[in-house]
Each structure stands twice: as C-alpha cells, then as structure tokens.
Amino acid sequence: MIRKSKKAYAAAGVDVDLGNAVKGGIQQVVRSTHGPEVLGKIGGFGGLFQPNLKGYKAPVLVSSVDGVGTKLKIAFATGRHDTIGQDLVNHCINDIAVIGAKPLFFLDYLAAERLEPDVFAQILKGFAKACKAAGCAIIGGETAQMPGMYKRGEYDVAGTIVGIVDRPALLDGSRIRKGDVLIGLAANGLHTNGYSLARKVLFDRMRLTVDSRLDGIKGTLGDELLKVHRNYQPIMASLPKGMLKGAAHITGGGLIDNLPRVLPKDCDAAFDTKTWKTPTIFSIIGQAGNVDPMEMYQVFNMGIGMVLVVSKADAAAACKQTKGRVIGEIASGSGSVLIT
C-alpha cells in the first residue's frame, strides 16, 4: 500500500492545489468586465481581444504598466485589500488618458509568499469594480507564490493597461502655447504616491497607527491613506473635441516633475498654490516631517491629481464640465515648473 504524502512543492512553500483553488472563482468575477470584444476565457496562455475600430482613421494602441508602491503596507496594516485593485486600475488608466487614450483591456500580476483566498478575492473584486466602471476588460493575469521573496501576509501587485486613441487626437503637448490655462482636478488623498515618506513621518516619527484619528481628517488615518485613486479618464473624455491641449497625471514626482513631460521646450507651467486648499493630510506630513515645501510638491500631488491644459478662452467651459479650477498658466520659459 502506497501512503499519500505531502507534495514536495507544497512542502517547499508553493501549494499548487491552493493556487488552483484560490483562482477557481476568477471567471465569475472578471466576466462582468467582458464585452463582445473579449474572445476565449481567462486561464489561457494569452488573453484575446478583438477591438472595434469603426470610426478610427488611424488607431494607435497605447500601453502602460505600473504598481501601487508602498501603499500596500497600509493595506497589510489594516487588513483591508478591497481598494488596492481599484488603485492599480485607475492609476494605469490615468497614465494613458493623458495621451488621449481610452482603456481597452487590463492584465494584472499578483505575487505573494502564500496566496490567501480572502485577500486574493478582495483584490480581484477591486480590479473588476474599477474595470467595469471604466468600460475596460480584464483579459488575463498571473498569480505567483514565491516563498522566501515576501513576508508572510504580504504581496505585490502590478498591472498593464492597453488603450486606444485616434492618431489625430493624440495629446502630445505640441499645441500648448504661452497664455494657456492650467486646470486642476482634485485628488482623493495621496492616491498611490509618496507613501514611503508618509509612513516614515506618520508612523515612525509621530508614532501614529492606522487607527489614529487626527483633527481635520474624517475617519481613521488608515481610512485616509486607503482612499481610492481617482479615475479621471471619463471626465477628460467628456470635454469637446480639440479643447484639451495637454494633460499630466500627478503621480510620483508631483507637480514639479510631471508637467515637464508634456510642456514644449519654450514653455513653463506656473502654478499659484493659493488657488486651491491643500488637504490636511499633506499639511500634517509636511509640518511633522519638517519637509521642505518644494519637496512636498515633488513627492505628493498636494490635492491635485490631474492637470489639464486648455486655452484661456476655453477655461470657464472646461472648469464647468470637469468641476476643476484654474490653478495656473503657461508662461514663456524652458520646460520647467514654477511654484508660487
């Protein structure tokens, strides 16, 4: 009689049977993001997507890949993982929206020391929720158990987005001119950047916890730090054709490093910080951490998650449509950012 023993791979830390069980419910969750363009099913060696190119003169595919950084540490500390998937999808969508693209499909990568069924389910539902809201299909992904690479209970996620834009509608900043207006769209907290500095100040220096409550902040500190990264693409797409001259997603590098990516060489972006109120969480981090004000604008979004560039004549209409506000203008210069 042959006795059944524990599988060697599982004993080494990779439980294939657990992985299969955890991924068993993927089909049902992601199917809600599928339209007729999605061919086949999740689980194959590659995802299949047949785009509808009707109406495009010269379709261009736009792709981007990103993660959510050390915001994951907040999810670990709170035990909440339902927002992380939304953060990742929305961040990726915004990165291609600034080029004028709308999302077509998304793929994810999740790696952990060990796949925890409840955690995996929360993350996956976040992916699906954000993708469904954006009209974006989840067509594939990868999950990996990597013992020795991660601490127990921790994981990492990354995502790839593919979108489409008609070449004549590409936003490359080439139409930006002196006198154009900068419109800021409000951020929903830190979004997905600056968490290493924020954690050092809030948790190491101030000795706070995710359950702490601070004046001027609704809910716990954990609630504040887990606010979902906003998806600005639908707002941007609602603007009349040709109105938007350029856009910058305010992620790592803040206002200072992201605007130069879309500025002509002979233009500067001049921001007036008195035109918007900086959310309390940034004031706390800056003061308690004794962070130089200019560094704050290079690390965090400071309350502005997306900057749009339009002509002065279109500013009022653009603000009304996007619920944004004028926060600066384009001046003659050398492709730099001025903060006053």
C-alpha positions in Angstrom: 0.0 0.0 0.0 1.4 3.4 -1.1 0.9 6.1 1.6 -0.1 9.5 0.3 2.5 12.1 1.5 2.6 15.9 1.4 3.6 17.1 -2.0 7.2 18.2 -2.2 6.4 21.5 -3.9 3.9 22.4 -1.2 6.5 21.4 1.4 8.9 23.9 -0.3 6.3 26.6 0.1 4.4 26.5 -3.2 1.0 24.9 -2.9 -0.3 24.4 -6.4 -3.6 22.9 -5.2 -4.2 26.0 -3.1 -3.3 28.2 -6.0 -5.8 26.4 -8.2 -8.5 26.6 -5.6 -7.9 30.3 -5.0 -8.1 31.1 -8.7 -11.2 28.9 -9.2 -13.6 31.8 -8.9 -11.8 34.2 -11.2 -14.0 33.5 -14.3 -17.2 34.6 -12.5 -15.7 37.8 -11.1 -14.0 39.1 -14.3 -16.8 38.1 -16.7 -18.6 41.2 -15.6 -15.9 43.3 -17.3 -16.2 41.5 -20.6 -17.9 42.8 -23.8 -18.2 41.1 -27.2 -14.6 42.2 -27.9 -13.2 39.6 -25.5 -12.6 36.2 -27.0 -11.9 33.0 -25.2 -11.8 32.9 -21.4 -9.5 33.6 -18.5 -6.9 30.9 -17.9 -5.3 30.5 -21.3 -1.7 31.3 -22.2 -2.8 34.6 -23.6 -5.8 37.0 -23.5 -7.7 37.6 -26.7 -9.3 41.0 -27.5 -10.8 42.0 -30.9 -11.2 45.8 -30.8 -13.9 47.6 -32.7 -12.0 50.0 -34.9 -15.1 51.6 -36.5 -14.8 55.4 -36.5 -11.0 55.4 -36.2 -9.0 56.9 -39.0 -5.6 55.9 -37.7 -5.9 53.9 -34.5 -3.0 53.8 -32.1 -2.6 51.4 -29.2 -1.3 53.0 -26.0 0.1 50.9 -23.2 1.4 51.4 -19.7 2.4 49.3 -16.7 2.6 50.3 -13.0 2.2 49.3 -9.4 0.8 50.9 -6.2 4.1 51.1 -4.3 4.2 51.0 -0.5 0.6 51.9 -0.2 0.4 48.2 0.1 1.9 48.5 3.6 -1.3 50.3 4.7 -3.4 47.5 3.3 -1.3 45.0 5.3 -1.6 47.0 8.5 -5.4 47.5 8.2 -6.3 44.1 6.8 -8.2 45.9 4.0 -7.5 44.8 0.5 -10.6 45.9 -1.4 -9.2 49.3 -2.5 -5.8 48.2 -3.8 -7.1 46.7 -7.0 -9.1 49.9 -7.8 -6.0 52.0 -7.1 -3.9 50.0 -9.6 -6.5 50.0 -12.4 -7.3 53.7 -12.1 -3.6 54.7 -11.9 -2.9 52.8 -15.1 -6.0 54.3 -16.9 -4.9 57.8 -16.0 -1.4 57.2 -17.3 -2.8 56.6 -20.8 -5.7 59.1 -20.5 -3.1 61.9 -20.6 -2.2 60.8 -24.1 -5.9 60.9 -25.1 -6.5 57.1 -24.9 -9.5 55.2 -23.6 -8.8 51.9 -21.9 -9.5 48.6 -23.8 -8.1 45.9 -21.5 -6.2 45.3 -18.4 -3.9 42.5 -17.1 -2.7 42.0 -13.6 0.2 40.4 -11.7 0.0 39.3 -8.1 2.8 37.7 -6.2 2.8 36.6 -2.6 4.6 34.4 -0.1 1.4 32.4 0.0 -1.9 33.0 -1.7 -4.6 33.9 0.9 -8.1 33.2 -0.5 -9.8 36.1 1.2 -7.1 38.6 0.3 -7.0 37.4 -3.3 -10.8 37.7 -3.6 -10.8 41.3 -2.2 -8.0 42.4 -4.6 -9.7 40.7 -7.6 -13.0 42.3 -6.8 -11.3 45.7 -6.7 -9.8 45.1 -10.2 -13.2 44.1 -11.5 -15.0 47.0 -9.9 -12.7 49.6 -11.4 -12.5 48.0 -14.8 -16.3 47.6 -15.1 -16.7 51.3 -14.1 -14.2 52.3 -16.8 -15.5 50.0 -19.6 -12.3 48.1 -19.5 -12.0 44.3 -19.8 -9.8 42.1 -17.6 -8.4 39.5 -20.1 -5.7 37.9 -18.1 -3.2 37.9 -15.3 -0.7 36.0 -13.3 -0.6 34.9 -9.7 2.7 33.6 -8.2 3.5 32.0 -4.8 7.1 33.0 -4.0 8.2 31.7 -0.6 11.4 33.5 0.6 10.6 36.6 -1.5 7.9 38.1 0.6 7.0 38.2 4.3 4.0 36.1 5.4 0.8 38.1 4.7 2.4 40.4 2.2 2.2 40.6 -1.5 2.9 42.8 -4.5 0.7 43.8 -7.4 1.3 45.3 -10.9 -0.9 46.0 -13.8 -0.7 46.5 -17.5 -3.3 48.6 -19.4 -3.8 48.8 -23.2 -5.9 51.6 -24.6 -6.6 53.2 -28.0 -6.6 56.7 -29.5 -7.0 58.0 -33.0 -3.7 59.4 -34.1 -5.1 62.9 -34.9 -6.4 63.1 -31.4 -3.1 62.2 -29.7 -2.2 64.5 -26.8 1.5 65.3 -27.0 1.6 68.9 -25.7 2.6 70.3 -29.1 -0.4 72.6 -29.2 0.4 74.2 -25.8 1.2 77.9 -26.0 2.0 80.8 -23.7 -1.2 82.2 -22.2 -2.9 78.8 -21.9 -4.5 77.9 -18.6 -3.8 75.1 -16.1 -6.9 73.5 -14.7 -6.5 71.3 -11.6 -8.8 68.3 -10.9 -9.0 67.4 -7.2 -7.2 64.3 -5.9 -8.7 61.9 -3.5 -5.9 61.9 -0.9 -2.4 60.6 -1.6 -3.6 58.4 -4.5 -0.6 55.9 -4.9 2.5 58.0 -4.4 4.7 59.3 -1.6 3.8 56.6 0.9 7.3 55.8 1.9 7.8 59.3 3.2 4.3 59.5 4.6 4.7 56.3 6.5 8.1 57.4 7.9 6.6 60.7 9.2 3.2 59.4 10.4 4.2 56.1 11.9 7.9 56.3 12.7 8.2 60.0 13.7 4.7 60.7 15.0 4.2 57.2 16.4 0.6 57.1 15.0 -1.2 53.9 13.9 -3.7 53.2 11.2 -6.4 53.5 13.9 -5.3 57.0 15.0 -7.7 59.9 14.5 -6.4 63.4 13.6 -8.1 66.8 13.6 -9.3 67.8 10.2 -9.3 64.2 8.9 -12.6 62.3 8.6 -12.3 58.7 9.8 -9.1 56.9 10.9 -5.7 57.5 9.5 -5.9 54.2 7.7 -9.2 55.3 6.1 -7.4 58.4 4.8 -4.4 56.6 3.5 -6.5 54.0 1.7 -8.7 56.4 -0.2 -9.0 55.1 -3.8 -7.0 56.7 -6.6 -9.5 58.6 -8.8 -10.0 57.7 -12.5 -10.1 61.0 -14.5 -10.5 59.5 -18.0 -14.3 59.8 -18.2 -14.1 63.5 -17.1 -11.4 64.2 -19.7 -13.3 62.4 -22.4 -16.3 64.5 -21.8 -14.6 67.7 -23.0 -15.4 68.8 -26.5 -13.1 67.5 -29.2 -9.9 69.6 -29.5 -10.4 71.6 -26.3 -7.8 69.7 -24.3 -4.3 70.6 -25.4 -2.4 68.5 -22.9 -2.6 66.8 -19.5 -0.4 65.5 -16.8 -1.2 62.8 -14.3 0.2 63.9 -10.9 1.9 60.8 -9.7 5.5 60.2 -8.5 7.4 63.4 -9.0 4.4 65.6 -8.1 3.6 68.8 -9.9 7.2 69.6 -10.3 8.3 66.6 -12.3 5.2 65.6 -14.1 4.3 68.8 -16.0 7.6 69.0 -17.9 6.7 65.7 -19.6 4.0 67.5 -21.6 5.5 71.0 -21.9 7.0 72.4 -25.1 10.7 73.4 -24.7 9.9 77.1 -24.7 7.1 77.0 -22.1 6.9 76.9 -18.3 4.0 75.8 -16.1 3.4 78.5 -13.4 1.2 77.3 -10.5 -0.4 79.6 -8.0 -0.8 77.4 -4.8 -3.2 79.9 -3.3 -5.9 78.9 -5.8 -6.6 75.6 -4.1 -6.7 74.3 -0.5 -4.1 71.7 0.3 -5.7 68.8 2.1 -4.9 68.4 5.8 -3.0 65.2 5.4 -0.3 66.9 3.4 0.0 69.7 5.9 0.5 67.2 8.7 3.1 65.3 6.8 5.0 68.5 5.8 5.0 70.0 9.2 5.6 66.9 11.3 8.3 65.7 8.9 9.9 69.2 8.6 9.8 68.6 4.8 10.8 71.5 2.6 7.7 72.9 0.9 9.2 72.5 -2.6 10.0 68.8 -1.9 6.3 68.3 -0.9 5.3 69.4 -4.4 7.8 67.0 -5.9 6.7 64.0 -3.8 3.0 64.4 -3.4 0.1 65.5 -5.5 -0.8 68.1 -2.8 -4.5 67.8 -3.6 -4.3 68.0 -7.5 -4.5 64.6 -9.2 -4.7 65.7 -12.8 -3.7 68.9 -14.6 -5.4 69.9 -17.9 -4.1 72.5 -20.3 -6.7 74.5 -22.3 -6.8 77.8 -24.0 -7.8 80.8 -21.9 -10.9 81.2 -24.0 -12.0 77.6 -23.1 -11.1 77.8 -19.3 -14.6 78.6 -18.0 -16.3 75.9 -20.0 -13.6 73.3 -19.1 -13.9 74.1 -15.4 -17.6 73.8 -15.5 -17.5 70.5 -17.3 -14.8 68.9 -15.2 -15.6 70.6 -11.9 -11.9 71.7 -11.9 -10.4 75.1 -11.2 -7.8 77.3 -12.7 -4.6 76.9 -10.8 -2.0 78.5 -13.1 -1.0 79.3 -16.6 1.5 78.6 -19.3 4.4 81.1 -19.5 7.4 81.6 -21.7 10.3 79.5 -20.4 12.4 76.4 -20.8 10.0 73.5 -20.0 10.1 74.0 -16.2 7.6 74.3 -13.4 7.2 77.4 -11.2 5.5 77.1 -7.8 4.4 80.2 -6.0 
